Amino acid sequence: MQKKVLVIIDIQNDITKNYKEIIDNINKSIDWAVENDMFVVYIRHENLSDGTRTFKPNTRGSELATDLKIVSKNIFTKYKGNALSSQEFAEFINKNDINEFYIAGADAAACVKSTCYNLRKANYRVNVLSDCITSYDKRKIDEMLRYYESKGCKIISLNEFIY
């Protein structure tokens, strides 16, 4: 088993905007990861803040999207943008000696951004699958890709990942 992981961030029923455009690519990346003995991890966001309507615990909206391919039981819940804020996910990384991450999901300007930043800050190798991320505001994606690169992330397309 390689010490690499494909991390799918917040592809949940409440991410209704724009995720349909990347779901096929995400599912292809999952297939490739499985074929290559890579870990596949799903990160779910739950919103505990009063006054918010999305990602509420124990709602259909907080469940992983129905058209997302689920291939492992490695499903971790976070309550902040950064996936590393999930204690269970951090323990999974340590237990499995993971040192390289491939990132897909949403939102490019929020949870993906925070996760990439914090993984790099912890000195992990981070690869962002450029055609497997989306945002509520797609105009921000190019800016976010430049941001990830400026923090030391490698930007690769699905084809580069697979081939």
C-alpha positions as CSV (number, residue, x, y, z in Angstrom):
1,M,0.0,0.0,0.0
2,Q,1.4,3.3,-1.0
3,K,1.6,6.1,1.5
4,K,-0.6,8.3,-0.6
5,V,-4.2,9.3,-0.3
6,L,-6.9,10.7,-2.5
7,V,-9.0,13.1,-0.3
8,I,-12.5,14.0,-1.5
9,I,-13.6,17.1,0.4
10,D,-17.3,18.0,1.0
11,I,-19.0,16.4,-1.9
12,Q,-22.3,16.2,0.0
13,N,-25.9,16.8,-0.9
14,D,-25.8,20.4,0.2
15,I,-23.0,21.2,-2.3
16,T,-25.5,21.5,-5.1
17,K,-23.8,24.3,-7.0
18,N,-21.3,23.2,-9.7
19,Y,-20.3,19.8,-8.3
20,K,-22.2,18.0,-11.1
21,E,-19.6,19.4,-13.5
22,I,-16.7,17.5,-11.7
23,I,-18.4,14.4,-10.3
24,D,-17.4,12.2,-13.3
25,N,-13.8,13.3,-12.9
26,I,-13.9,12.7,-9.2
27,N,-15.3,9.2,-9.7
28,K,-12.6,8.5,-12.3
29,S,-9.9,9.6,-9.8
30,I,-11.5,7.3,-7.2
31,D,-11.4,4.3,-9.7
32,W,-7.7,5.1,-10.5
33,A,-6.8,5.4,-6.8
34,V,-8.4,2.0,-6.0
35,E,-6.7,0.3,-9.0
36,N,-3.4,1.7,-7.7
37,D,-3.8,0.6,-4.0
38,M,-4.1,4.2,-2.8
39,F,-6.2,5.1,0.2
40,V,-9.4,7.0,-0.6
41,V,-10.8,9.2,2.1
42,Y,-14.0,11.2,2.2
43,I,-14.3,14.3,4.3
44,R,-17.8,15.5,5.3
45,H,-18.5,18.9,6.7
46,E,-21.1,19.4,9.4
47,N,-22.2,22.9,10.3
48,L,-22.9,23.4,14.0
49,S,-23.3,27.2,13.9
50,D,-26.7,28.7,14.6
51,G,-28.3,30.5,11.8
52,T,-26.9,28.3,9.0
53,R,-29.1,26.0,6.9
54,T,-26.6,23.8,5.2
55,F,-24.6,20.7,6.3
56,K,-26.6,20.3,9.5
57,P,-25.8,17.0,11.3
58,N,-28.1,14.1,10.6
59,T,-29.8,15.7,7.6
60,R,-29.8,14.6,4.0
61,G,-27.8,17.6,3.1
62,S,-24.8,16.5,5.2
63,E,-24.7,13.1,3.6
64,L,-22.2,12.3,0.9
65,A,-23.7,13.0,-2.6
66,T,-25.6,10.1,-4.0
67,D,-23.7,10.1,-7.3
68,L,-20.3,10.0,-5.5
69,K,-18.6,6.7,-5.7
70,I,-18.0,5.3,-2.2
71,V,-15.2,2.7,-2.1
72,S,-14.0,2.8,1.5
73,K,-15.2,3.3,5.0
74,N,-12.6,6.1,5.5
75,I,-15.3,8.8,6.0
76,F,-14.3,11.6,8.4
77,T,-16.4,14.5,9.7
78,K,-15.0,18.0,10.2
79,Y,-16.7,21.0,11.8
80,K,-14.2,23.6,10.4
81,G,-12.8,24.2,7.0
82,N,-9.5,22.4,7.5
83,A,-9.8,18.6,7.1
84,L,-7.0,18.2,9.6
85,S,-9.3,19.6,12.2
86,S,-10.9,16.2,12.2
87,Q,-9.1,14.3,14.9
88,E,-10.0,11.0,13.3
89,F,-8.6,12.0,10.0
90,A,-5.4,13.2,11.6
91,E,-5.1,9.9,13.4
92,F,-5.7,8.0,10.1
93,I,-2.8,9.9,8.5
94,N,-0.4,9.2,11.4
95,K,-1.5,5.5,11.7
96,N,-0.9,4.9,8.0
97,D,2.2,7.0,7.6
98,I,0.7,9.0,4.8
99,N,2.9,11.7,3.4
100,E,1.3,12.6,0.0
101,F,-2.2,13.9,-0.6
102,Y,-4.2,14.2,-3.8
103,I,-7.1,16.7,-3.3
104,A,-10.5,16.8,-4.9
105,G,-13.8,18.4,-3.9
106,A,-15.3,21.7,-2.8
107,D,-15.1,24.5,-2.1
108,A,-11.9,25.7,-3.8
109,A,-12.0,29.0,-1.9
110,A,-12.9,27.6,1.5
111,C,-12.4,24.0,2.7
112,V,-10.1,22.9,-0.1
113,K,-8.0,26.1,0.4
114,S,-7.8,25.6,4.2
115,T,-7.0,21.9,3.9
116,C,-4.2,22.5,1.3
117,Y,-2.7,25.3,3.3
118,N,-2.6,23.3,6.6
119,L,-1.3,20.2,4.9
120,R,1.5,22.2,3.4
121,K,2.2,23.9,6.7
122,A,2.6,20.4,8.2
123,N,5.1,19.7,5.4
124,Y,3.1,17.1,3.5
125,R,3.3,16.8,-0.3
126,V,0.0,18.1,-1.7
127,N,-1.3,17.7,-5.2
128,V,-4.5,19.4,-6.2
129,L,-6.5,17.8,-9.0
130,S,-7.4,20.9,-11.0
131,D,-10.3,19.5,-12.8
132,C,-11.7,17.7,-9.7
133,I,-12.3,20.8,-7.6
134,T,-15.1,23.4,-7.8
135,S,-16.4,26.5,-6.1
136,Y,-19.6,28.3,-5.4
137,D,-17.9,31.1,-7.4
138,K,-16.1,29.3,-10.3
139,R,-14.4,32.6,-11.2
140,K,-12.2,32.1,-8.2
141,I,-10.8,28.7,-9.3
142,D,-7.9,30.1,-11.3
143,E,-6.9,32.4,-8.5
144,M,-7.2,29.5,-6.0
145,L,-4.9,27.3,-8.2
146,R,-2.3,30.1,-8.1
147,Y,-2.7,30.4,-4.4
148,Y,-2.2,26.6,-3.9
149,E,0.9,26.7,-6.0
150,S,2.2,29.7,-4.0
151,K,1.9,27.5,-0.9
152,G,3.9,24.7,-2.5
153,C,1.1,22.5,-3.8
154,K,1.5,20.8,-7.2
155,I,-1.4,21.4,-9.6
156,I,-2.1,18.5,-11.8
157,S,-5.0,17.5,-14.1
158,L,-6.9,14.2,-13.8
159,N,-5.1,13.0,-16.9
160,E,-1.7,13.7,-15.3
161,F,-2.8,11.9,-12.2
162,I,-4.0,8.8,-14.1
163,Y,-1.1,8.7,-16.7
